[in-house]
Amino acid sequence: MVKNRNYKWIQLFFFISLSLLFVVPLQKNGVIYFGDDMNYHVNRIIELIKNFKHGNLMPYIYTYTFDKVGYPLGIFYPWITITPFAFFSILLGNVNGIYAGFAFYTFLTLAFTYICVRKMNKSSFQANVVSIMYTFCAYRTIDAFSRFALGEFLGMVFLPLCMYGIYAVMFGNKKDWPFLAFGVSFTLLSHVLSTFIIALTLLIIFILCIWFVKDKADCLLQIIKAVIIAISSSAIFLFPFVEQELFQKYNPPSPYDVSQTANYMDEIVMSSLRNSVLRYAPGRPYGIGIVLLLVIVFGLLLFKKFDLTSKIIYLLGVFSFICASSIFPWILFKHTPVSLIQFPIRILMITSILLSYSGGDVAEIVYRENAFSTTSKNFFFKAAVLLLIIMPWFSSINQLKSDPLSNSTTNRVYTGSMKEYKVDSAWYLDQYTPKKSMPYFKNLKNHIALINGRKKKIHRITSQPNEQIYNIRSLKSGDYIDLPIALYKNLHVYQNGKEIKLMTGKRNTITFKAVSGGKIVVKYVPSLIDKLGVLLSFVTWLVALIYVAYVYFKKKNLEAQF
């Protein structure tokens, strides 16, 4: 009993150390190195920081950042899982807070992966290999630092829960269906596009494997339960999102031709051989890294020694790797919902978790078939496996630090001043602008109002949580005002503390007749649907935490009796 308790503390300390290792090589220089979407996500974090400091925990409309256009990012882009980055930034300072957020989610990735592998009746050694291989894989590192794709990075944290969840309801312990429910839910609360990719993957696995499930009715029942809980857990984001989508039409976000954005396989393989995590450049696409490439090779050599589950996982991993390239006939999916993934290279998140599991199988077979009779040999073998995973990653991080595309002085974020970025090309403001307002997008972006039909640029805009205050000189009662903020459901306008009735304007913006010359307040007021979403999610999380605590203490009491 004592030995088991000591092992858990050692495992915990080990994962904390690895989590710090993931960020320290970059954090020690006091800057955030430039990544593709860094401007976008840093401003998301800044918006949360400003809202939290003003006591608001539910930012629906972003009013402090994104050029103060009244950007509804809190409705259309999940924000719950980036709150640790904001809270850490408040406590530790800007840059250190963001690195603390990366370390926190790295720890969760290690822990989730380890737990899921152990639940598949694998050894602690194999679970450690899989969790470290996945956590330090090239594509996850790329998502974190090279791309700074915070949404997809967070989606990869909960991916192991989703993968184990579908395995559990089909072939494992069906009582573990909550892994599927909360894995999908928190992926959705991180990144909608990653949820779409993972849902497609789970659907493919379900279709391929359902014929081998003994109790199909029970399997379907567990999946239905998981779907219901996933929806209730995600309601805090899902309800406002659906409410706005039903209110009016929007253009698809950043459409791409997937047959053109797919990279050549030889380029992906060469990038993987170099273990490159450098930012994308023509002929230098993202890859899976040298370690997972070796897993494909050794997995093929040891394939006959895998059990049935491991064989299926390995084949799915290789297939997903092929799907991430131009070898897969993406032209067939050009005009289908599948094209929403934008870049086939995103599928490497699925490849990474599947091949990491296969990597654990390879390490376990090598370990089992060699006589490591002495403690020293046992230790040196496990240490060698760990170094084989970590050393290539460490080398890649050093390359990233010196890469001109990431090390641009003008774009790095420094510890002393996390600046609010003003470059509109980084904002994708058109993504969530209503379709009816798109012809006037430039006017809205440049804060061009219409006062009695005449254009006027507004310079004085004051921000509050979910609220913008417009100060327009020479405004008088009876003037027809068309503000440069698109119309969304639940937006209300006030003057002198009284609400003003909105009118229909040709720009589909906030239009009304002024009742005085005072300040104009545009405020997002949560609807009953919004409030129900918050309540449902918090109740779901609370019940889940109480149940986990109950199971934990029940298990502790049983152990104490023996």
Protein Blocks (a to p, Z undefined) as FASTA:
>chain_A
ZZmmmmmmmmmmmmmmmmmmmmmmmmmnopacddfklmmmmmmmmmmmmmmmnopabdfb
dckggninopaklmmpcfklmmmmmmmmmmnopklmmmmmmmmmmmmmmmmmmmmmmmno
pafklmmmmmmmmmmgmklmmmmmmnopmklmmmmmmmmmmmmmmmmmmmmcfklmmmmm
mmmmmmmmmomklmmmmmmmmmmmmmmmmmmpmblmlmmmmmmmmmmmmmmmmmmmmmmm
mmmmmmpccddehiadfklmpccfklmmmmmmnopabdcdehiacdebjklmmmmmmmmm
mmmmpcfklmmmmmmmmmmmmmmpmkbcfklmmmgmklmnopamlmmmmmmmmmmmmmmm
mmmmmmmmpccfbfklmmmmmmmmmmmmmmmmmmmmmmmmmpmklmgmklpccfklccdd
fbfklnommmmgcfklmmmmmmmmnopaceehiacddfbdcddehiacdddehiaehiac
ddfbdcdehiacdeehiacdddddfklpacdddfbfbdcdddddddfklmmmmmmmmmmm
mmmmmmmmmmmmmmmmmmmmZZ
